[in-house]
Amino acid sequence: MRKSVFVMMGAVIGVGAVLLSYYGNPANTGLCVSCFMENLAGAIGLHDNMRMQYLRPEIIGIVLGAFAWSVYRKEFLTTGGSSPLLRFMVGVFLIIGCSVFIGCPVKMVLRLAAGDIGALVGVAGLLAGIYLGLEFVENGFQLGKQSETPQASGYLLPVFMLLLLVFAVLTPSFIGVSAKGGGAMHAPFLLSLGVGLLIGGWAQHTQFCVTGGIARFFLWGPREVMNCPRSTGLLISLGSFFSFALIASLLTGQFSFGLNGQPSSNDSYGWSFLGMFLVGFGSILIRGCPLRQLVAAGQGDTDAGITVMGMLVGAALVQNWGMAGTPAGTPLAGQVAVLFGITLLLAVGLLNRKRGYGIAPEYQLGLD
């Protein structure tokens, strides 16, 4: 695949996300999978926080864009059967970790591009989690091979998102809509949906993944024994994403360099580090960040679809149990959940190692 395609991927998500925040989405939150999943969970009644209820067209668009593009390119393939319950659990903790940091890996990059140097704590945590995850993968961690499943099962999540799109257009009374707070801050519906569709389509085409791109830093030199292809595509996309987001933030007047008082940030830096550590670790074990899970689910991966359902449950738990980080810090419930999640992932990693096997073939492909 030509390098220009990966540059374009970064441009689409970088410029698109910054424009969404410029036209109404919360500051530094043009696109955030975890925040938007919390909005979506509230809209369908999974939590009762009136400030976090909105059927985010971006989430819907990402899944449907990936689905449409995979069908067009004849790449839609229904697969599954690789430890689905474990993936569901990891999906729950991915959102918990993101909520403590106040943002997913995509939002982390957007915060950096907008001048929030406090997001560097999240970068450090994500790097550490990715590194640990790769250590487990290199030493035989496996969740089992996927196999083809009945094609109808691959359509379930895209159909669910299509149903939510109908609800978003018709706005029935049982769908929650915030009158104030983060859920009430949103860009125009068609712009949000259009950007989501573009990101979903391009991400399916390039296999874009924030944690996958960062993992490439650790797959050089001595780690060539892992037999992972030395592709630079994801790195190019990640660098392009940051560069275009930075330029767009400057041009739209949304750049504000500093540490304190930044929007959508958690000043409890130690817990922010651990939150993103949990996200990086979990994303490597299931081969993809939260955005990648949405895209993979759209192209027929039912294991990713189960992870997305776990993310939705995690989003509801974050709000119902008060685990989300705030500018004032991280609540006790969030602290306990992050420590429990890290401990649980360590146990999963140790119990699913097959000594002497080295890196499993499915992870060689997944990390490319």
C-alpha positions in Angstrom: 0.0 0.0 0.0 1.4 3.4 -0.9 2.6 5.7 1.9 0.3 8.5 0.6 -2.7 6.4 1.7 -1.4 6.3 5.3 -0.7 10.0 5.2 -4.3 10.5 4.0 -5.6 8.4 6.9 -3.9 10.7 9.4 -5.2 13.8 7.6 -8.8 12.5 7.6 -8.9 11.7 11.4 -6.7 14.7 12.4 -8.5 17.4 10.4 -11.9 15.8 10.8 -11.7 15.5 14.6 -10.5 19.1 15.0 -13.3 20.4 12.8 -15.8 18.5 14.9 -14.6 20.2 18.1 -14.5 23.6 16.3 -18.2 23.2 15.2 -19.6 22.1 18.5 -18.0 19.0 20.1 -16.4 19.5 23.5 -12.9 21.1 23.4 -10.1 18.7 22.7 -12.8 16.0 22.1 -13.5 16.1 18.4 -13.4 12.3 18.5 -13.2 10.2 21.7 -14.4 6.6 21.5 -14.7 6.3 25.3 -16.5 9.6 25.9 -18.8 9.0 23.0 -19.6 5.4 24.2 -20.6 6.9 27.5 -22.9 9.3 25.7 -24.4 6.5 23.6 -24.9 4.3 26.7 -26.8 7.1 28.4 -28.9 7.7 25.3 -30.2 4.1 25.3 -30.8 4.1 29.0 -27.9 2.2 30.4 -27.1 5.1 32.8 -29.0 8.1 34.1 -26.4 10.9 34.0 -28.5 13.5 32.2 -25.3 15.3 31.1 -24.0 12.4 29.2 -26.8 11.3 26.8 -26.5 11.6 23.0 -26.5 9.1 20.2 -23.1 10.2 18.8 -23.2 9.9 15.0 -19.4 9.6 15.0 -19.5 6.1 16.6 -22.3 5.0 14.3 -20.5 6.3 11.3 -17.2 4.6 12.1 -18.8 1.2 12.2 -21.0 1.7 9.2 -18.1 3.3 7.2 -15.9 0.3 7.9 -18.7 -2.0 7.0 -19.5 -0.3 3.7 -15.9 -0.1 2.7 -15.1 -3.7 3.5 -18.1 -4.9 1.5 -17.1 -2.7 -1.4 -13.5 -4.0 -1.3 -14.8 -7.6 -0.8 -13.0 -7.7 2.5 -16.0 -8.3 4.7 -15.4 -11.7 6.4 -17.2 -13.0 9.4 -14.8 -14.5 12.0 -14.9 -15.2 15.7 -14.4 -17.7 18.5 -11.2 -16.4 20.0 -11.9 -16.1 23.8 -15.0 -13.9 23.4 -15.8 -13.6 27.2 -12.2 -12.5 27.9 -12.5 -9.9 25.1 -15.7 -8.7 26.5 -14.0 -8.2 29.9 -11.1 -6.4 28.4 -13.5 -4.1 26.5 -15.0 -3.1 29.9 -11.7 -2.2 31.3 -10.5 -0.4 28.2 -13.3 2.2 28.8 -12.6 2.3 32.5 -8.9 3.1 31.9 -9.9 5.7 29.3 -12.4 7.3 31.6 -9.8 7.8 34.3 -7.5 9.5 31.9 -10.6 11.3 30.4 -10.1 10.2 26.9 -9.2 7.3 24.6 -5.9 7.0 22.7 -7.3 9.1 19.8 -8.3 11.9 22.2 -4.8 11.7 23.8 -3.3 12.6 20.5 -5.8 15.4 20.0 -5.1 16.8 23.4 -1.3 16.8 22.6 -2.0 18.5 19.2 -4.0 21.2 21.0 -1.1 22.0 23.3 -2.1 20.0 26.4 1.3 18.8 27.7 -0.4 17.0 30.6 -1.4 14.4 28.0 2.2 13.3 27.9 1.5 11.4 31.1 -1.0 9.4 29.1 1.5 8.8 26.4 4.0 7.4 28.9 1.3 5.2 30.4 0.2 3.9 27.1 3.8 3.2 26.0 4.5 1.3 29.2 1.3 -0.8 28.8 2.0 -1.6 25.2 5.6 -2.6 26.0 4.3 -5.0 28.8 1.7 -6.4 26.4 4.3 -7.1 23.8 6.4 -8.9 26.3 3.5 -11.3 27.0 2.8 -11.7 23.3 6.5 -12.4 22.5 6.5 -15.1 25.3 3.6 -17.1 24.0 0.4 -15.2 25.0 -2.5 -16.4 22.9 -6.3 -16.0 23.1 -6.9 -18.7 20.4 -7.3 -18.7 16.7 -10.3 -17.2 15.0 -12.4 -19.2 12.5 -15.1 -18.3 10.0 -18.6 -18.1 11.5 -22.1 -17.9 10.0 -22.2 -14.7 8.0 -25.3 -13.4 9.7 -23.4 -12.9 13.0 -21.1 -10.5 11.3 -24.0 -8.2 10.4 -25.3 -7.9 13.9 -23.2 -4.9 15.0 -23.6 -2.9 11.8 -27.4 -3.5 11.9 -27.4 -2.4 15.5 -25.6 0.8 14.6 -28.0 1.3 11.6 -30.9 1.0 14.1 -29.3 3.6 16.3 -28.9 5.8 13.3 -32.7 5.6 12.6 -33.3 6.5 16.3 -30.9 9.4 16.0 -32.9 10.8 13.0 -36.4 10.1 14.4 -35.5 11.0 18.1 -38.1 8.8 19.7 -39.1 9.6 23.3 -37.2 6.6 24.8 -33.8 7.9 23.5 -32.1 10.3 26.0 -30.8 13.6 24.8 -28.8 15.9 27.2 -30.0 19.5 27.6 -26.7 20.5 29.2 -23.2 19.1 29.8 -20.9 17.2 27.5 -23.8 15.3 25.9 -25.4 18.6 24.8 -22.2 19.8 23.0 -22.1 18.4 19.6 -21.3 19.3 16.0 -24.0 19.3 13.3 -25.4 15.8 12.9 -24.6 15.4 9.2 -21.0 16.7 9.7 -20.5 14.3 12.6 -21.9 11.3 10.7 -19.9 12.2 7.5 -16.6 12.5 9.4 -17.4 9.2 11.2 -18.1 7.4 7.9 -14.8 8.8 6.4 -12.8 7.7 9.4 -14.4 4.3 9.5 -13.8 3.7 5.8 -10.2 4.9 5.7 -9.4 3.1 9.0 -10.7 -0.2 7.5 -8.6 0.4 4.4 -5.4 1.1 6.3 -6.1 -1.0 9.4 -5.4 2.2 11.5 -4.8 1.6 15.2 -3.2 4.0 17.6 -1.7 1.3 19.9 -0.7 -0.7 16.8 1.2 2.3 15.4 2.9 3.0 18.7 3.8 -0.7 19.0 5.9 -0.4 15.9 8.4 1.6 18.0 9.1 -1.6 19.9 9.3 -4.0 16.9 12.7 -3.0 15.6 16.2 -4.2 16.3 16.3 -7.2 18.7 12.6 -7.7 18.4 13.0 -8.8 14.8 13.1 -12.3 16.3 9.3 -11.8 16.7 9.1 -12.2 12.9 6.7 -9.2 12.7 6.8 -7.4 9.3 8.8 -4.1 9.5 5.9 -2.1 8.1 5.9 1.6 8.8 2.4 2.2 7.6 0.8 2.6 11.0 3.6 4.8 12.2 3.2 7.1 9.2 -0.6 7.3 9.9 0.0 8.2 13.5 2.6 10.8 12.7 0.3 12.3 10.0 -2.6 12.3 12.5 -0.7 14.3 15.0 0.7 16.7 12.4 -2.6 17.5 10.7 -4.4 17.8 14.0 -1.7 20.3 15.2 -2.0 22.4 12.1 -5.8 22.3 12.2 -5.8 23.3 15.9 -3.5 26.2 15.2 -5.6 27.4 12.2 -8.9 27.1 14.0 -7.6 28.9 17.1 -8.0 25.9 19.4 -4.3 25.5 20.3 -3.5 26.4 23.9 -0.1 25.4 25.1 0.1 24.6 28.8 -0.3 22.2 31.7 -3.0 23.5 34.0 -6.6 24.3 33.2 -6.7 22.4 30.0 -10.2 21.2 29.0 -11.1 17.5 29.5 -8.0 16.8 31.5 -7.3 15.0 34.8 -4.8 16.6 37.1 -4.3 13.3 39.0 -1.3 12.4 36.8 -0.4 9.2 38.5 -3.8 7.7 38.0 -3.9 9.1 34.4 -0.7 7.2 33.8 -2.2 4.0 35.2 -5.4 4.4 33.3 -3.6 4.6 30.0 -1.3 1.8 31.1 -4.4 -0.4 31.4 -5.6 0.7 28.0 -2.2 0.0 26.3 -1.8 -3.4 28.0 -5.4 -4.5 27.2 -5.3 -3.2 23.6 -2.2 -5.3 22.8 -3.7 -8.5 24.3 -6.8 -8.1 22.1 -4.9 -6.7 19.1 -6.4 -3.2 18.8 -7.3 0.1 20.5 -11.0 1.1 21.1 -11.2 2.7 17.6 -9.7 -0.4 16.0 -12.3 -2.6 17.8 -15.1 -0.5 16.2 -13.6 -0.8 12.8 -12.9 -4.5 13.0 -16.4 -5.1 14.2 -17.7 -3.3 11.2 -15.8 -5.6 8.8 -17.2 -8.8 10.3 -14.9 -9.6 13.3 -17.5 -10.8 15.9 -14.8 -11.0 18.6 -14.3 -7.3 18.1 -18.0 -6.9 18.2 -18.1 -8.6 21.6 -15.4 -6.3 22.7 -17.5 -3.3 21.6 -20.4 -4.6 23.6 -18.0 -4.8 26.6 -17.0 -1.2 25.9 -20.6 -0.2 26.0 -21.2 -2.0 29.3 -17.9 -0.4 30.6 -19.2 3.0 29.6 -22.4 2.4 31.6 -20.5 1.2 34.6 -18.2 4.3 34.6 -21.2 6.6 34.9 -23.3 4.4 37.2 -20.5 3.7 39.7 -18.8 7.1 39.5 -15.4 5.9 38.2 -14.6 8.7 35.7 -11.7 11.1 36.3 -12.4 14.8 36.6 -10.2 17.9 36.6 -10.2 17.6 40.4 -8.8 14.1 40.3 -9.7 10.4 40.2 -12.5 9.1 42.5 -11.8 6.1 44.7 -14.0 3.9 42.6 -11.9 4.7 39.5 -8.7 4.0 41.4 -9.9 0.6 42.6 -11.2 -0.3 39.1 -7.9 0.6 37.4 -5.8 -1.5 39.9 -8.2 -4.4 39.7 -8.2 -4.2 35.9 -4.4 -4.2 35.7 -4.3 -7.2 38.1 -6.9 -9.1 36.1 -5.0 -8.5 32.8 -1.8 -9.7 34.4 -3.6 -12.9 35.4 -5.1 -13.3 31.9 -1.7 -12.8 30.4 0.0 -15.4 32.6 -2.8 -18.0 32.3 -2.9 -17.8 28.5 0.8 -18.1 27.8 2.0 -21.2 25.9 5.6 -21.6 26.7 7.9 -22.5 23.8 5.4 -21.3 21.2 6.8 -17.8 20.8 4.6 -15.2 19.1 1.4 -16.6 17.7 0.7 -16.1 14.0 -2.5 -14.2 14.6 -0.5 -11.6 16.6 2.1 -11.3 13.8 -0.6 -10.2 11.5 -2.5 -8.1 14.1 0.6 -6.0 14.9 1.4 -5.2 11.3 
